[in-house]
Amino acid sequence: MSDQSSTQILDELLTTLESRLGARSLETQRNDAISAVLNDEPRRTAAVSLADAPAVEAFRQALTDGLIRVDTANRLLRLINEIVVRLIP
């Protein structure tokens, strides 16, 4: 397996995480939109994509530099993706 397939699996995992967690956060908003905004505390942080996180970029770079075994990374990323799919409806 190539490091390209590992980075593709990483991208798939990040997409799965963001879509599952994004859909889940929408489910929790059952109130009227106006009352939800009025009742909430002011926002202090903005949501950012996990794909842009420094740790993910460092992992991707280590993978493409050959510091992490490709087959090991593939198995780990597939396992994490499977866990996310099963645990986050």
Secondary structure, DSSP 4 states (H G I P E B T S, - for coil): --HHHHHHHHHHHHHHHHHHHHHHHHHT--S-HHHHHHHSPPP-S----GGG-HHHHHHHHHHHTTSS-HHHHHHHHHHHHHHHHHH--
